[in-house]
Amino acid sequence: MGAGEDAGRRTDSGRGRRGRRTGPPDTVRGRLKAHDPFELIRWLALSQPDPRKALAELVQNSLDAGAGRVRVKRVRHRGIACLSITDDGEGIIPEMSRPDALRHIATNIGHSRKRSLSPKERLDLMTQGQYGIGLLGFWSLGGTLEMRTMVPGTRPYRLLLHRDRPDFLVEPLRGRLPLEQRWTEILVLSIHKEALPVLGGRRAADYLASELRGQLLARDVELVIEDRMSRGRSQKIILVNPPRFLGERLEGIGPIAVPGHPPIQCEIYLSGAVAEEGEPGGLAIYGAGTLVAAGFHELAALGLDRPPFTDRRLKGLIDFPGFRVAPGSRRGFVPDAASGAFARAMIGIEEALIAALEGLERRRAEELDRTMIRDLQRAFRDFYRHSPRYKMLPVGDPKDKGAGPGSPEAQDSAAAGGDGTSPGGHGAATPHSPEPAVPPVDDEPPAALLSGPLHSVRLTPSPLRVECLGTRRARATALDERGMSVTDPVTHEWSLEGPVGRLVPCAEPHRMAVEAADRPAEGTLRVIARSEGREARAEVPVEVVEEIASRGSDEGIPEPKLIDEPGASWRSRIEGGHWQVNTGRPEYREIAGNPSLKLRYLSMLFAKEIVLQSSQDPRLDRPLEQLVEVAAYADRHLSVRRRRSGRPPRTGTEPT
């Protein structure tokens, strides 16, 4: 061809449909072509550096084939580490003969029959693959891949591929045939030494459970890991179960409509447990059930790498089937129109997530305050019993009257001498329910009044309620058939069931004290009475409570009302029969996030109010306020010194 002909050809190629020139005379048009096709295949294979992800890709192929059972086996065969993935799916291109199907796989790298599926079909079928390069991931697993396949009516064949080699082999499979008529097996031989640790049974199972969570939940499939290389007592056979998210499910969020694309599926939970510092947020991004991004911190290209999407208190997943997943590594996705529509749709739920997080923070603060108030009430529970000269604070809620002067514990304490113990010294409080009177008996009672043999035993009080760390006595009364107290000698065997505390023997064998545990619980107190060869049993429920409501008293340990008055000089006061604490004071604001210091500060304010209530001297108000100010200052600075010295900070449960 001459130079003139070449120039004319270039000119013709630059004309439009009407012969108009669309470019300069030296314009050249053509199609891209790889200089060395295998070099391109090499780079595609090396773009998957994670052996775990390569394993997930092979399992994904089994799921896409509709398998009902997938078995992943790690085994050492003739000294060579091998990895096998077997499934009972429809098989490799089942409409083709086995040699043609395997030859098609080997000669069509980069083309997938799944690519023609629409996004809706991909969503309905939960199909992820579309690039035809998933098999190349075996380069990060081992040196050789052997694909074995069989469908009914044909003999089994295998395809053999080698790492970093352009040739392949398709041949009939020799040896013993499996019993099933339809099966596919991917066998990776000569597993890399560096890949072996991450492919261990439990680690592989946990990774696949997270990576393919949506796929496993949406399909009726059994995925089993069999690790024949693990040693000792390590679990050899593991059923892969998708992990369950912990926390409170956010209802009403999702599915989110995306115009022109499948909707976004949301499964979002609020968790009080925050991830460790430096860890990504708990919201993972999936594409048609397969993990494509560990968290929103990876979505900087879409402008979503910010709160609330990256908040570590959010757990769960966001699944958008419209993503075009990056080939090779299968991490991230192409920033196209679909991902842009996804970003715009996610902005629509931003306010709902912010409101949910603010609500969680409020509930956590309220729960922290309730815990702190319980600790405060526990700290002063026995104060009146040891120092009855002090008045407690006015209360309006019966649950706050637990340690006031009118409470049963205080009345029992006064009757016993003010120390909270019974005259016998073996119990802290007389039972609230009246014990049955036992008629006095003479040494030789009249025959008409003689009791009969043991018939039953009565245990009082019932139920037995006792405060945390308190003590309460129970009494067993042996009765005859007429309901009279048995006069014959009776022995008693006591037992306590449940985490309610322990038994403390009393001087009288028919009495027993229950020393309560330090937290609310329920249990059972039992007694077996024996006399003259006869036996009777009785039991009563035991309830350990925070406090027992008082009767007839308006004093106790109230829950403070928090008032925000930054400009006021008072720190606490009794106003309208309520104990008020000023949260606007600078010292309170500085310790609001420190439960330990906050509890100590409230304890000092409570002590100040007790002194004022007992003395009725308003001149003490100012000095006591100053005392609280100085003590709070010392507490804050001592806490800072403890942190700087590396000593563990005090907890809210330590004595104040």
Secondary structure, 3 states (H helix, E strand, C coil): CCHHHHHHHHHHHCECCCCCECCCCCCCCCCCCCCCHHHHHHHHHHCCCCHHHHHHHHHHHHHHCCCCEEEEEEEEECCEEEEEEEECCCCCCCCCCHHHHHHHHHHCCCCCHHHHCCHHHHHHHCCCCCCCCHHHHHHHCEEEEEEEEECCCCCCEEEEEECCCCCEEEEECCCCCCCCCCEEEEEEEEECCCCCHHHCHHHHHHHHHHHCHHHHHHCCCEEEEEECCCCCCCCCEEECCCCCCCCEECCCCCCEEECCEEEEEEEEEECCCCCCCCCCCEEEEEECCEEEECCHHHCHHHCCCCCCCCCCCEEEEEECCCCCECCCCCCCECCCHHHHHHHHHHHCCHHHHHHHHHHHHHHHHHHHHHHHHHHHHHHCCCHHHHCCCCCCEECCCHHHCCCCCCCHHHHHHHHCCCCCCCCCCCCCCCCCCCCCCCCCCCCCCCHHHCCCCCCEEEEECCCEEEECCCEEEEEEEEECCCCCECCCCCEEEEEEECCCEEEEECCCCCEEEEEECCCCEEEEEEEEEEECCEEEEEEEEEEEECCCCCCCCCEECCCCEEECCCCCCCCEEEECCEEEEECCCHHHHHCCCCHHHHHHHHHHHHHHHHHHHHHCCHHHHHHHHHHHHHHHHHHHHHHHHHHHHCCCCCCCCCCC
